[in-house]
């Protein structure tokens, strides 16, 4: 029976230290009861309390980290079936698949090409996360040598793919300290893979012939002390994999079935030979519910839309993406350059700033903190209003950087121009274009009045 927040609170140290990231022990207990935190976050909890609370307070889906350092990938720890219920937390990782039967130079070139598959969008860097290396040759020594050369060519975490404990052991001798994902433990090799995972303290993928067998394997591994698991339903058809992923997520989150409470790995690379269909499979698994998505092709034209889809789905719907309030110089503005203002919704800022940058015209772009809303939404909500804009302009220090007193506002809020002039005093308000695409032509024809 699940413990209530008060049951958990009785076992906590009641120091209210805040070191867990929550202000009070009671609030932390409530968060634990809801599955929104891990007991490990409390540095003062006793061993007796850990023993009493560990199973009751653990998130329904375990978080698993692959790799080390800045490029380590964390997956899992999801709490809901649908993003609108709360949010999704840890985006899936995209892995590029290569194998040791490939021409070595071609394989290394393919891995190095991932450096060019990186895009900046609304302030975030979108990129591949893993390199998956398959022991297609069946040769243990060749596999280990191949892993060593690939690891020298990339700083991304690895997924080592082999069902041979001997081949996996040799590969881990090379890459084990970097915490690669071991793929995979099956009914026939689980004991050997278990020992390798414990020896190298590496996460372990589990694959079985059925979901029942999968649950049996994860239960066995968990009891043996191997808890960082990633599960593969073993299906290789889009329909079957999708159904299995939905079942696993529901079983973990709704029915609280611990054997299925782990992130997943999917294999579009093995489900189809068609490059376009591989992208379709990957898109489905981004939405429901892949933790790792292994593909044989991550060329820019295929990767970018998949990365954007991932970014959109894993953006918190309750917390709009925001840019820090302030004035941003674009194209090296000086004291004569135009002053523009907009809202701090990330998409608005990056669209407008990219148009200004593309115009080659210098400008000061001010973003007003409206809690991440777009221009019209913020105006309708009473946030992008004369009083707030005027206060921002006066406190920003922009008056010391320009020798004019003209400020350009978005055309969609032209109706506030008169009231804004009253609030600003000696500033003149200029109504700019409605659409960001018209900003370059506006800037090229605009001349501020100097004083």
C-alpha positions, 0 to 999 in steps of 0.5 A: 500500500502506498504511503501518504505524505504524512506517513513519509514525513514521520520518517524524515529528519524534520530539519527543513534545511532545504538541501533537497531543493524543497523548502520544508520536510513536509513539502518534500514528503508530499512530493515523494508521495506524489512520485515527484522526487527521490529519497536520495535527494535528502542528505540527512535521512537515516538508513532506517528511514531509507529502508522503510521508505525506499520502495514506497517513495521511489518514482514509478519510472527509474531515471537512468544516466548513460555516459559521464561528464557534460554529454551524459544522457539522462532518461526516464523519471517520467510521471505522466502519460500525457504531457498536458497532465504535467510535463515530460522531463527527460527527452529521448536520446538519438543514437547513431548506429554503426557496426564493426563490419563496416569499413573503418574509415567510413564508420569513423567519418560517419561518427565525426559527421555528427559534429555537424548535426547540431542546431541552435533553436530558441536558445537550445542546442539540438543534437544527437546524444549517443553512438551505438556500436554493434558487434556485427562481425562476431569477433570479440577482439575486432569489436573491442578494437573498433570500440576503442577507435570510435571512442577516440573519435567522439565524446558522446556516450556509447551503446555497446550492442552484443549478446556475447558476454565475451565480446561485451567484456572485451569492449567494456575493458576499453570503454567501461569507465565511461559508463556505456549502455550495455545492450543487452541482457536476455534470457540466455545471457542474463547472469553474465551480463549482470556481472559485467554491469556490476563490475563496470557500474554501467547501465544495462539494457534488457530484451526478452521474447515477451513482456512477461519474460521482460518483467521476470528479467528486470525483477531478477536484475533488480534483486541482484543489485543492478537497478539502472536498467533500460528495457527493450520490448523486443518487437521490430514492427512499428505497430507492435513496438508502439503498443508495447511502449504504451503498455509499459508506460501505463503499467509503470505509471498507472498500475505501479508495476515495478518490473516495467518502471524503466526507460525504454530503447527502440530500434528504428534502424532494425525495423525498416530499410527505408530511410524515410520510414525510419524517420517516421518510426523515430517520430512515433517513438519520440511521441510515445514513448522511446527513451533511446532511439537508435537510427542508422542515419542521422543526416541533417535533413532527417535529424533536424525535424526529429530534434525539433519534434523532441524539443516541442514535446519536451517543453513544459506546457505550463512554463513558456520558454523565456529569455532574460529581460534586458536589452540585447545589442544586435549587429554592433549598435551605437548611440544612433541605432534604433531601440525596439521592444518585444516580449520575452517569449523565446520564440518571439525573441529569436524570430525577431532577433534573427530578422534584425540580424539578417537585415545587417542593420544595428539595433538595440532589442529590448525584451520585457519580462511578461512571463514568457507570453507572446506579444498579443497574449501578453497584451491581452493578459495585461502584462505587455502594457504601458506601465510595465514597458515604461518601467523597463525602459527607464530602469534598463540603462538604455537612455545612457547608450543612445542619444535619441528618445525613440522606441519602436513597439510591435504593430500588433499593440499600436493602440498603446502608443499614446499611453506609453508616450505619457508614461515615458515622458520625453520618449517618442513611440514609433509603431513598427511592423506587425510581422517579424518578416517586415522588420528588415525593410522597416529598419532600412528605411527608419531614421531616429530623431536625434536630440 
